Amino acid sequence: MIRKVLFAIAILLVVIQLFRPEKNTSSSVSPNAMDVHYAIPKEIGALLRTSCYDCHSNNTVYPWYSYIQPFAWWQKKHVIDGKKEINFDEFYSYDAKKRKHKLDEVVEMIQKNEMPLGSYTLIHRKAVLSPHDKEKLISWARELQKTIY
């Protein structure tokens, strides 16, 4: 009986590998991308790319585990949810009030240590933000808010 159950699970794991989610990749720069409309300091851009863009942009850098089901489905859901909250590649498509609010949320999530997600930084150690990195991002977000009308 146990052999049959293990065999069925093995078959299921093989079959689900055939059903791969669509990848979050774009071959062009969005005209609404934040860095198209705002000057982003090099250091801030690097922090955003390393710690935020995989889930909050139109281009995810996929690690090895994203090619294995069901992990790829889980990752796709994280990316969809992340882009609903803020998409840096579509940032300028938000009206000014919403852009300011999104930057408030960025500050809040960083201050509460809710972003980047612990499940993400567990595997992506370079995405961990130091206290100094957090201060820089928060300061940058606050300064950027002042330029949005």
N, CA and C of each residue as an Amber inpcrd file, in Angstrom:
protein
   447
   0.8200000  -1.2000000   0.0000000   0.0000000   0.0000000   0.0000000
   0.8660000   1.2680000   0.0000000   1.8770000   1.2980000   0.8790000
   2.7500000   2.4700000   0.9570000   3.4950000   2.6620000  -0.3670000
   3.9090000   1.5650000  -0.9910000   4.6120000   1.6590000  -2.2760000
   3.7130000   2.2800000  -3.3380000   2.4330000   1.9240000  -3.3230000
   1.4950000   2.4750000  -4.3090000   1.3100000   3.9770000  -4.0950000
   1.2100000   4.3790000  -2.8440000   1.0460000   5.8000000  -2.5260000
   2.2950000   6.5710000  -2.9460000   3.4740000   6.0630000  -2.6190000
   4.7190000   6.7230000  -3.0080000   4.8660000   6.7850000  -4.5240000
   4.4660000   5.7180000  -5.2010000   4.5190000   5.7030000  -6.6650000
   3.5690000   6.7570000  -7.2380000   2.3680000   6.8550000  -6.6900000
   1.3920000   7.8480000  -7.1560000   1.9140000   9.2710000  -6.9320000
   2.5250000   9.4990000  -5.7880000   3.0970000  10.8240000  -5.4970000
   4.2240000  11.1340000  -6.4810000   5.0700000  10.1530000  -6.7530000
   6.1740000  10.3500000  -7.7020000   5.6410000  10.6790000  -9.0940000
   4.6220000   9.9640000  -9.5300000   4.0100000  10.2250000 -10.8430000
   3.4180000  11.6280000 -10.8670000   2.7250000  11.9950000  -9.8030000
   2.1260000  13.3310000  -9.7190000   3.2010000  14.4170000  -9.8130000
   4.2950000  14.2450000  -9.0910000   5.3860000  15.2220000  -9.1310000
   5.9970000  15.3410000 -10.5260000   6.0760000  14.2480000 -11.2420000
   6.5970000  14.2860000 -12.6120000   5.6010000  14.9930000 -13.5320000
   4.3290000  14.6560000 -13.4180000   3.3040000  15.2420000 -14.2940000
   3.1840000  16.7470000 -14.0880000   3.2370000  17.2160000 -12.8490000
   3.0610000  18.6590000 -12.6320000   4.2220000  19.4720000 -13.1950000
   5.3440000  18.8220000 -13.4880000   6.4610000  19.5470000 -14.1030000
   6.1120000  20.0230000 -15.5130000   5.0910000  19.4130000 -16.1200000
   4.6660000  19.7910000 -17.4710000   3.8660000  21.0900000 -17.4830000
   3.3800000  21.5250000 -16.3480000   2.5280000  22.7100000 -16.2580000
   3.3110000  23.8540000 -15.6220000   3.9480000  24.6260000 -16.4730000
   4.8150000  25.7080000 -16.0080000   4.1070000  27.0540000 -16.1400000
   4.2260000  27.8810000 -15.1270000   3.5960000  29.2030000 -15.2040000
   4.3530000  30.1260000 -16.1630000   3.6480000  31.1200000 -16.6520000
   4.2600000  32.1280000 -17.5120000   5.2880000  32.9160000 -16.7020000
   6.3870000  33.2530000 -17.3410000   7.4540000  33.9970000 -16.6640000
   7.1730000  35.4980000 -16.7060000   7.6060000  36.1950000 -15.6900000
   7.4680000  37.6460000 -15.5830000   8.7280000  38.2920000 -16.1550000
   8.7770000  38.3770000 -17.4890000   9.9250000  38.9940000 -18.1450000
   9.4410000  39.9060000 -19.2600000  10.1680000  40.9680000 -19.4660000
   9.8500000  41.9240000 -20.5210000  11.1370000  42.2400000 -21.2690000
  11.0240000  42.3560000 -22.5780000  12.2220000  42.6220000 -23.3780000
  12.4840000  44.1120000 -23.5700000  11.5570000  44.9430000 -23.1230000
  11.7420000  46.3860000 -23.3010000  11.5150000  47.1290000 -21.9860000
  12.0170000  48.3530000 -21.9450000  11.8330000  49.2090000 -20.7760000
  10.4510000  49.8440000 -20.8720000   9.6980000  49.7550000 -19.8140000
   8.3640000  50.3500000 -19.7950000   8.4720000  51.8720000 -19.8140000
   7.6200000  52.5330000 -20.6060000   7.6330000  54.0050000 -20.5980000
   7.1670000  54.5780000 -19.2610000   6.5510000  53.7440000 -18.4290000
   6.0750000  54.1840000 -17.1150000   7.0180000  53.8070000 -15.9770000
   8.1800000  53.2810000 -16.3200000   9.1350000  52.8550000 -15.2910000
   9.5830000  54.0440000 -14.4480000   9.7400000  53.7880000 -13.1710000
  10.1500000  54.8350000 -12.2410000  11.4320000  55.5190000 -12.6990000
  12.4160000  54.7410000 -13.1090000  13.7050000  55.3390000 -13.4660000
  13.6940000  56.0690000 -14.8050000  12.6130000  55.9590000 -15.5600000
  12.4640000  56.7400000 -16.7890000  12.0560000  58.1720000 -16.4410000
  11.2990000  58.3340000 -15.3720000  10.7370000  59.6390000 -15.0110000
  11.4180000  60.3200000 -13.8270000  12.1440000  59.5530000 -13.0420000
  12.8030000  60.1140000 -11.8590000  14.2680000  59.6990000 -11.8500000
  15.1140000  60.6170000 -11.4390000  16.5400000  60.2920000 -11.3040000
  16.7120000  59.4670000 -10.0300000  17.1340000  58.2460000 -10.2030000
  17.3420000  57.3570000  -9.0600000  18.8470000  57.2080000  -8.8610000
  19.3470000  57.5790000  -7.6890000  20.7850000  57.4190000  -7.4370000
  21.2270000  55.9750000  -7.6870000  22.4280000  55.8260000  -8.1750000
  22.9620000  54.5100000  -8.5340000  22.8420000  53.5060000  -7.3860000
  23.2100000  53.9400000  -6.1940000  23.1780000  53.0440000  -5.0290000
  21.7440000  52.6070000  -4.6980000  20.7970000  53.5370000  -4.8040000
  19.3880000  53.2150000  -4.5420000  18.8750000  52.2590000  -5.6120000
  19.2170000  52.5220000  -6.8630000  18.8130000  51.6340000  -7.9500000
  19.3140000  50.2170000  -7.7330000  20.5480000  50.0970000  -7.2710000
  21.1200000  48.7710000  -7.0020000  20.3610000  48.0700000  -5.8780000
  20.0230000  48.8070000  -4.8210000  19.2540000  48.2150000  -3.7170000
  17.8780000  47.7640000  -4.1930000  17.2190000  48.5960000  -4.9850000
  15.8940000  48.2420000  -5.4980000  15.9690000  46.9960000  -6.3780000
  16.9570000  46.9500000  -7.2670000  17.0880000  45.7840000  -8.1510000
  17.3670000  44.5110000  -7.3560000  18.2150000  44.6080000  -6.3500000
  18.6050000  43.4310000  -5.5770000  17.5180000  42.9620000  -4.6170000
  16.8110000  43.9040000  -3.9970000  15.8880000  43.5450000  -2.9200000
  14.4110000  43.6510000  -3.2760000  14.0800000  44.3060000  -4.3890000
  12.6670000  44.5890000  -4.6640000  12.1710000  44.1300000  -6.0350000
  12.9890000  44.3010000  -7.0540000  12.5020000  44.1610000  -8.4250000
  12.0280000  42.7640000  -8.8080000  12.5430000  41.7130000  -8.1940000
  12.0940000  40.3790000  -8.5930000  10.5850000  40.2090000  -8.4340000
  10.0120000  40.8550000  -7.4380000   8.5650000  40.7540000  -7.2080000
   7.8090000  42.0290000  -7.5700000   8.5100000  43.1310000  -7.7300000
   7.8420000  44.4220000  -7.9210000   8.2590000  45.1160000  -9.2140000
   8.4760000  44.3490000 -10.2720000   8.7890000  44.9220000 -11.5830000
   8.2950000  43.9500000 -12.6520000   8.5230000  44.3110000 -13.9050000
   8.1160000  43.4410000 -15.0140000   9.2110000  42.4650000 -15.4150000
  10.2650000  42.3820000 -14.6300000  11.3770000  41.4830000 -14.9430000
  11.8820000  40.7900000 -13.6870000  11.5600000  39.5240000 -13.5900000
  12.0180000  38.7160000 -12.4680000  13.2500000  37.9320000 -12.8910000
  14.2580000  37.9220000 -12.0430000  15.4240000  37.0620000 -12.2650000
  15.0900000  35.7440000 -11.5760000  14.9830000  34.6970000 -12.3750000
  14.5140000  33.4220000 -11.8440000  15.6560000  32.5390000 -11.3500000
  15.5870000  32.1160000 -10.0880000  16.5910000  31.1980000  -9.5360000
  16.2930000  29.7600000  -9.9700000  17.1770000  28.8710000  -9.6520000
  17.0600000  27.4730000 -10.0590000  15.7440000  26.8390000  -9.6290000
  15.2710000  27.1450000  -8.4330000  14.0750000  26.4730000  -7.9190000
  12.7980000  26.9100000  -8.6300000  12.8670000  27.9680000  -9.4050000
  11.6720000  28.4430000 -10.1050000  11.3240000  27.5650000 -11.3070000
  12.1480000  26.5850000 -11.5890000  11.8740000  25.6590000 -12.6790000
  11.3120000  24.3380000 -12.1630000  11.0330000  24.2760000 -10.8810000
  10.5090000  23.0630000 -10.2600000   9.1240000  23.3670000  -9.7060000
   8.1590000  22.5370000 -10.1020000   6.8070000  22.6940000  -9.5740000
   6.7220000  21.9380000  -8.2480000   6.0150000  22.3960000  -7.2870000
   5.0870000  23.5260000  -7.2630000   5.7350000  24.8590000  -6.8620000
   7.0690000  24.9060000  -6.7030000   7.7230000  26.1460000  -6.2810000
   7.4980000  27.2850000  -7.2730000   7.4820000  26.9680000  -8.5610000
   7.2830000  28.0040000  -9.5800000   5.9030000  28.6320000  -9.4490000
   4.8970000  27.8410000  -9.1230000   3.5380000  28.3880000  -8.9400000
   3.5120000  29.3100000  -7.7310000   4.1730000  28.8930000  -6.6650000
   4.2410000  29.7020000  -5.4450000   4.9410000  31.0230000  -5.7450000
   6.0490000  30.9530000  -6.4870000   6.7840000  32.1690000  -6.8300000
   5.9420000  33.0780000  -7.7220000   5.2400000  32.5130000  -8.6820000
   4.4000000  33.3200000  -9.5710000   3.3490000  34.0720000  -8.7650000
   2.7500000  33.4090000  -7.7840000   1.7540000  34.0780000  -6.9460000
   2.3880000  35.2400000  -6.1850000   3.5890000  35.0430000  -5.6670000
   4.2900000  36.1290000  -4.9610000   4.5320000  37.3180000  -5.8920000
   4.9330000  37.0410000  -7.1190000   5.1980000  38.1100000  -8.0830000
   3.9040000  38.8420000  -8.4320000   2.8380000  38.1050000  -8.6850000
   1.5470000  38.7370000  -8.9960000   1.1000000  39.6130000  -7.8310000
   1.1700000  39.0700000  -6.6210000   0.7750000  39.8480000  -5.4340000
   1.6790000  41.0650000  -5.2450000   2.9730000  40.8880000  -5.4590000
   3.9150000  41.9920000  -5.3050000   3.6520000  43.1080000  -6.2960000
   3.3800000  42.7420000  -7.5450000   3.1180000  43.7530000  -8.5700000
   1.7920000  44.4730000  -8.3340000   0.8610000  43.8160000  -7.6690000
  -0.4000000  44.4910000  -7.3180000  -0.1450000  45.5920000  -6.2920000
   0.7850000  45.3530000  -5.3970000   1.0910000  46.3410000  -4.3550000
   1.8670000  47.5260000  -4.9210000   2.9250000  47.2400000  -5.6480000
   3.7000000  48.2900000  -6.3320000   4.5030000  47.6330000  -7.4430000
   4.4590000  48.2650000  -8.6070000   5.2420000  47.8000000  -9.7420000
   6.1210000  48.9710000 -10.1730000   7.4030000  48.8770000  -9.9040000
   8.3190000  49.9690000 -10.2230000   8.3980000  50.2370000 -11.7250000
   8.0810000  49.2370000 -12.5440000   8.0760000  49.4410000 -13.9940000
   6.8020000  50.1230000 -14.4860000   5.8020000  50.2360000 -13.6540000
   4.5550000  50.9200000 -14.0240000   4.2640000  52.0870000 -13.0820000
   5.2370000  52.4830000 -12.3020000   5.0620000  53.4860000 -11.2530000
   4.4730000  54.7900000 -11.7760000   4.9290000  55.2560000 -12.9300000
   4.4630000  56.5500000 -13.4410000   3.0290000  56.4800000 -13.9720000
   2.5000000  55.2820000 -14.1680000   1.1050000  55.1590000 -14.6110000
   0.1290000  55.4410000 -13.4670000   0.6150000  55.4220000 -12.2240000
  -0.2210000  55.7760000 -11.0780000  -0.3890000  57.2920000 -11.0640000
  -1.5500000  57.7640000 -10.5980000  -1.6890000  59.2180000 -10.4590000
  -0.7880000  59.6890000  -9.3110000  -0.5640000  61.0000000  -9.2380000
   0.3910000  61.5610000  -8.2720000   0.0600000  61.1640000  -6.8340000
  -1.2120000  61.2040000  -6.4880000  -1.6180000  60.8490000  -5.1210000
  -1.2570000  59.3930000  -4.8150000  -1.5070000  58.5180000  -5.7780000
  -1.2100000  57.1020000  -5.5760000   0.3040000  56.8610000  -5.5190000
   1.0800000  57.5820000  -6.3330000   2.5420000  57.4320000  -6.2850000
   3.0710000  57.8020000  -4.9030000   2.5740000  58.9090000  -4.3580000
   2.9990000  59.3170000  -3.0130000   2.6080000  58.2640000  -1.9820000
   1.3850000  57.7450000  -2.1150000   0.9120000  56.7200000  -1.1830000
   1.7670000  55.4500000  -1.2900000   2.1080000  55.0690000  -2.5030000
   2.9440000  53.8710000  -2.6890000   4.3110000  54.0570000  -2.0300000
   4.8450000  55.2570000  -2.1140000   6.1260000  55.5210000  -1.4420000
   5.9660000  55.4870000   0.0740000   4.8120000  55.9510000   0.5840000
   4.5250000  55.8000000   2.0200000   4.5370000  54.3250000   2.4070000
   3.9300000  53.4950000   1.5500000   3.8850000  52.0600000   1.8250000
   5.2790000  51.4380000   1.7720000   6.1030000  51.9000000   0.8450000
   7.4860000  51.4110000   0.7750000   8.1850000  51.6920000   2.1000000
   8.0610000  52.9170000   2.5750000   8.6840000  53.3070000   3.8490000
   8.1510000  52.4350000   4.9830000   6.8420000  52.2890000   5.0450000
   6.2190000  51.5150000   6.1210000   6.6810000  50.0580000   6.1030000
   6.7080000  49.4390000   4.9290000   7.1080000  48.0340000   4.8250000
   8.5690000  47.8400000   5.2320000   9.4080000  48.8000000   4.8740000
  10.8240000  48.7100000   5.2610000  10.9690000  48.9010000   6.7680000
  10.2730000  49.8970000   7.3140000  10.3640000  50.1600000   8.7560000
   9.8600000  48.9850000   9.5830000   8.8300000  48.3160000   9.1120000
   8.2610000  47.1780000   9.8440000   8.9880000  45.8630000   9.5440000
  10.0350000  45.9390000   8.7340000  10.7890000  44.7430000   8.3280000
   9.9110000  43.7170000   7.6220000   8.9030000  44.2000000   6.9000000
   8.0200000  43.3050000   6.1570000   8.5060000  43.0900000   4.7280000
   9.3890000  43.9620000   4.2860000   9.9520000  43.8440000   2.9460000
  11.4450000  44.0620000   3.0360000  12.2030000  43.3190000   2.2610000
  11.7680000  42.1740000   1.4830000  11.3050000  41.0270000   2.3860000
  10.4880000  40.1730000   1.8170000   9.9330000  39.0570000   2.5790000
  11.0320000  38.1680000   3.1560000  10.7860000  37.6760000   4.3460000
  11.7300000  36.7570000   4.9780000  11.9390000  35.4990000   4.1610000
  10.8680000  35.0040000   3.5310000  10.9940000  33.8010000   2.7020000
  11.8790000  34.0640000   1.4850000  11.9200000  35.3110000   1.0280000
  12.7640000  35.6890000  -0.1090000  14.2210000  35.8280000   0.3350000
  14.4350000  36.5440000   1.4280000  15.8110000  36.7790000   1.8850000
  16.4680000  35.5150000   2.4420000  15.6610000  34.5450000   2.8240000
  16.2000000  33.2740000   3.2940000  17.0390000  32.6110000   2.2040000
  16.5710000  32.7270000   0.9780000  17.2650000  32.1180000  -0.1590000
  18.1520000  33.1320000  -0.8780000  17.7050000  34.3860000  -0.9210000
  18.4270000  35.4540000  -1.6240000  19.1150000  36.3360000  -0.5830000
  20.2320000  35.8800000  -0.0890000  20.9170000  36.5620000   1.0140000
  21.3630000  37.9810000   0.6490000  21.6400000  38.2330000  -0.6210000
  22.0700000  39.5730000  -1.0350000  20.9310000  40.5860000  -0.9530000
  19.7020000  40.1030000  -0.8510000  18.5400000  40.9960000  -0.7820000
  18.2890000  41.5240000   0.6270000  18.9740000  40.9800000   1.6080000
  18.8050000  41.4510000   2.9890000  19.2810000  42.9010000   3.0750000
  18.4340000  43.7460000   3.6500000  18.7680000  45.1640000   3.7970000
  19.3890000  45.4190000   5.1670000  20.5440000  46.0310000   5.1680000
  21.1770000  46.4200000   6.4300000  20.4290000  47.6290000   6.9880000
  20.6080000  47.9460000   8.2630000  19.9840000  49.1610000   8.8080000
  20.3600000  50.4070000   8.0010000  21.6060000  50.4710000   7.5460000
  22.0570000  51.6090000   6.7330000  21.3190000  51.6450000   5.3860000
  21.1490000  50.4760000   4.7550000  20.4070000  50.3900000   3.4900000
  18.9680000  50.8540000   3.6810000  18.3670000  50.4190000   4.7740000
  16.9820000  50.8080000   5.0630000  16.8680000  52.3170000   5.2210000
  17.8000000  52.9040000   5.9540000  17.7930000  54.3630000   6.1400000
  17.9010000  55.0790000   4.8020000  18.7910000  54.5970000   3.9430000
  18.9780000  55.2190000   2.6290000  17.7060000  55.1240000   1.7910000
  17.0800000  53.9420000   1.7690000  15.8560000  53.7640000   0.9870000
  14.7190000  54.6290000   1.5200000  14.5830000  54.6860000   2.8240000
  13.5230000  55.4980000   3.4350000  13.7460000  56.9720000   3.1270000
  14.9580000  57.4320000   3.2750000  15.2840000  58.8280000   2.9870000
  15.0190000  59.1490000   1.5160000  15.4420000  58.2590000   0.6400000
  15.2130000  58.4490000  -0.7960000  13.7250000  58.5170000  -1.1100000
  12.9290000  57.5990000  -0.5460000  11.4850000  57.5820000  -0.8080000
  10.8370000  58.8770000  -0.3340000  11.2330000  59.3540000   0.8220000
  10.6890000  60.6160000   1.3580000  11.0670000  61.8040000   0.4620000
  12.3050000  61.8260000  -0.0050000  12.7450000  62.9120000  -0.8900000
  12.0190000  62.8500000  -2.2310000  11.8350000  61.6470000  -2.7500000
  11.1290000  61.5000000  -4.0220000   9.6840000  61.9760000  -3.9030000
   9.0550000  61.6940000  -2.7780000   7.6750000  62.1510000  -2.5560000
   7.5530000  63.6600000  -2.7260000   8.5550000  64.3830000  -2.2850000
   8.5190000  65.8500000  -2.3560000   8.5250000  66.3620000  -3.7940000
   8.9540000  65.5340000  -4.7320000   9.0300000  65.9620000  -6.1320000
   7.7790000  65.6020000  -6.9220000   6.8680000  64.8770000  -6.3020000
   5.6600000  64.4260000  -7.0040000   4.5260000  65.4060000  -6.7560000
   3.9580000  65.9040000  -7.8520000   2.8500000  66.8750000  -7.7540000
   1.6130000  66.3470000  -8.4080000
